[in-house]
Amino acid sequence: MMDNLSIGQLARAAGVTVETLRFYEKQGLLVAPQRTDSGYRQYPPDSIKRVRFIQHAKQVGFTLGDIGELLALRQDQTTSCADIKARATHKIDQVERKIKELERIRDALSRMAQKCSGSGSLSDCPILEELELDEPEENG
């Protein structure tokens, strides 16, 4: 059995910073570890797996709140794989909405940039003029 890890050892093993671990602990994502008599944190070896889970979940778009819920569900004996799939499906829907919003923003910026020759005086800049309009142009 592996010995407990100091915060620095855990940070190195999980590929994060000590500050990240302290933040996760404050957010309740990482259980507050036991402390030595001198006050040093001592994390159990399975903390590496938990931190990697948190990091991977962040990489695929889950918020820290979502991750906290996933971690809680993971401990709940009544949780099914279908419950977790529903969360992933909901996240996919959110990502799709975000993609549509980013595409709308890109299209609006492209329209503005096409109107501008890149020369002339600043007072005649069509991009600035459009941004000053009360109602944004909607062509899409």
GIZI-V877401 format. One line per field, one symbol per residue. burial: b if it has 16 or more other ideal C-beta (glycine too) atoms within 10 Angstrom, else e. A space follows every 10 residues. Layout:
burial = ???
This chain:
burial = eeebbbbebb bebbebeeeb beebbeeebb eebeeeeeee bbbeeebbeb bebbeebeee ebeeebbbeb beeeeeeeee eeeeeeeeee beeeeeeeee eeeeeeebee ebeeeeeeee eeeebeeeee eeeeeeeeee
